[in-house]
C-alpha cells in the first residue's frame, strides 16, 4: 500500500488506514488525520524530512516516520 511518505509534491491523497500503536497513533489522530481525510502535500524539505501538508484547512508538518504510518489511496 502507498503511504503519505511516498506521495508526490502537489498531490492530494485520501487516508485509507492508520498504522502504528498507542500514543503515536493517538497523536496522529489528534492532529486531524483520520480515515477518509484528504491530505494535500504542500512542501517537502530538501532532505525529505519534514513534509508539510494541508489537513482540514490547516498546515501541518510531519516527520517521515509518522508519514510512513499513514496508508493512502
C-alpha positions as CSV (number, residue, x, y, z in Angstrom):
1,X,0.0,0.0,0.0
2,X,1.2,3.5,-0.8
3,X,1.9,5.8,2.2
4,X,1.9,9.5,2.7
5,X,5.7,9.4,2.7
6,X,5.6,8.3,-1.0
7,X,3.0,10.9,-2.1
8,X,4.3,13.3,-4.7
9,X,4.7,17.0,-4.1
10,X,1.5,18.9,-5.0
11,X,-0.7,15.8,-4.9
12,X,-3.9,15.3,-2.8
13,X,-4.4,11.9,-1.2
14,X,-7.1,10.3,0.9
15,X,-6.2,8.4,4.2
16,X,-7.1,4.7,3.9
17,X,-5.7,3.4,7.2
18,X,-3.5,4.5,10.1
19,X,-0.8,2.1,11.2
20,X,1.1,2.3,14.5
21,X,0.0,1.7,18.1
22,X,-0.8,3.6,21.2
23,X,0.4,7.1,21.8
24,X,1.8,7.6,18.3
25,X,-1.4,6.6,16.6
26,X,-3.4,8.8,19.0
27,X,-1.1,11.8,18.3
28,X,-1.7,11.4,14.5
29,X,-5.4,11.2,15.0
30,X,-5.4,14.2,17.4
31,X,-3.8,16.2,14.5
32,X,-7.0,15.6,12.5
33,X,-5.6,12.8,10.3
34,X,-8.3,10.1,10.3
35,X,-9.7,7.6,7.8
36,X,-11.2,9.3,4.8
37,X,-9.5,12.7,5.4
38,X,-7.9,14.4,2.3
39,X,-4.3,15.5,2.7
40,X,-2.6,17.9,0.2
41,X,1.2,17.6,0.1
42,X,2.5,21.2,0.0
43,X,6.2,21.1,0.6
44,X,9.0,18.6,1.2
45,X,12.2,19.7,2.9
46,X,15.4,19.4,0.9
47,X,16.5,16.2,2.7
48,X,12.9,14.9,2.7
49,X,12.2,15.5,6.4
50,X,9.7,17.0,7.4
51,X,6.8,17.0,4.9
52,X,4.4,20.0,5.0
53,X,0.8,19.1,4.3
54,X,-2.6,20.7,4.5
55,X,-5.2,18.8,6.5
56,X,-8.7,20.1,7.2
57,X,-7.8,23.6,6.2
58,X,-4.6,24.0,8.3
59,X,-0.9,23.4,7.6
60,X,0.9,20.6,9.4
61,X,4.5,19.3,9.4
62,X,5.0,15.6,9.7
63,X,8.2,13.6,10.1
64,X,8.9,10.9,7.6
65,X,8.4,8.2,10.3
66,X,4.9,9.5,11.0
67,X,4.0,9.9,7.3
68,X,5.1,6.3,6.8
69,X,2.3,5.1,9.1
70,X,-0.4,6.7,7.1
71,X,-1.7,4.5,4.2
72,X,-3.3,6.4,1.4
73,X,-5.4,5.9,-1.7
